Amino acid sequence: MPELSTLPRTRCQEIFERVQRNSSADQVEILLAAGRHALTRFANNTIHQNVEEETLLLSVRAVVDQRTARATTNRFDEESIRRVVEEAEQMARLQAPDPELLPVAGPCAHQQVDRHDPLTASATPESRARAVRQAVQVAESHSLTAAGTLSTAETADAILNSRGLFAYHAQTRAEASITMMSADSSGWAKANSPRLSEVGLPQLAERAARKAEASRQPAAIEPGHYAVVLEPAAVLDLLGFLVYDFSATAIRDQRSFLTDRIGQPLFGPAITIRDDAYHKLQSGAPFDGEGVARQPLQLVEQGVVRQIAYSRQAARAAGVDPTGHGFPLPNELGEAPLNIVVDGGDSSVEQMIASIDGGILVTRLWYIREVDPYEKILTGMTRDGTFLIEGGKLGRGLRNFRFNQSMIELLNNVEMLSPSTRVAGEESFEMVVPAMKIRRFHFTEVTKF
């Protein structure tokens, strides 16, 4: 399996041995994170920034008499390692004992996933600049102004502890985002993937340009309830407000909207949501923040809430097996599923539009905030491509709306789904989701732009 040149497995082991030599704790765990991150930023059709950084971080967690704490450093000389171990142990001794604290995890077999692409790892400022130039040419051909970013990264994460656990994952990542602007309209597109070849900034530029061009001289219509087509990025950023509630710790603390709702048909029968770290369109490590192997979860099956995520501590309290979704300790959140896959359908966005006599197409949403955490009522605004649908056809661009919408209601009003795709947004982490036709969506007011 691939390794990062600045953090091969042998160096992980060597660093851990140095930590152990300096530790007097009952148990010790380290997290290592290394990477090379590069970004090219452009605005007004011109590249104005190119940055690159290399990082290597060591985080030490000490366990002392049912107490735990963590300290972090980016220095690897002997004195710095001695100091970070000492800080973790001193802070641990200052904590109150935690009767629920478990020993560090033991060795665990992990299913391997290959998410490392050599071409992405070897991307250069020149190769990113060529892609930006193509995107700018698209903008100029439509008399638009482009702004955005193109980034590439190669990273590695490792967990080692004094019970013999050693988990390691290396991967690459590429991401592109572009906004096209005219005097009174805008269009947007974004994508990310472990492989730069699957991002396609010039193709995203074409998509954003079509949105900006088609939405010139936007009209204002009255707010109210409308049939809506949510493109995948809009779906993603709404669903992101549900994910952290599929947590045993959140339910125990009664801060989850799923409290007393497990096993109930909470959503419509069209909705099936899974967490699957091994899905071909997913990214990330096959283990969680404690080194436990991630297990696929059937979170929602045809509208019925079926499973939730369990960290080791939450699983022990519930008398079940951990699911491999815990965050590094210590933390207050516990766990969450972070490899979301929403099952799609076989309808295209064009078919959804054709099925609506009067409605609205939404490209993406932004500035989303939670109004009611138990009913999952969210508010926010449309942006960068909001269009009227009339007589089954996409019409003129519209001024943007503020919305006020219950996610429970929304997921009970889904009438059509597109095939699912990997999607990137602005308000949530990336997921695999479809576009959705929603029977009834509540817009509360028209914005000034």
PyMOL commands that set and color helices and strands:
alter all, ss='L'
color gray80, all
select helices_A, chain A and resi 9-21+78-94+118-121+125-141+196-198+201-214+232-243+248-252+312-318+349-354+407-410
alter helices_A, ss='H'
color red, helices_A
select strands_A, chain A and resi 27-43+46-64+67-73+145-161+166-181+186-193+224-230+273-275+297-301+304-305+340-342+358-372+377-390+393-397+401-406+414-417+421-423+431-433+436-446
alter strands_A, ss='S'
color yellow, strands_A
deselect
rebuild
show_as cartoon
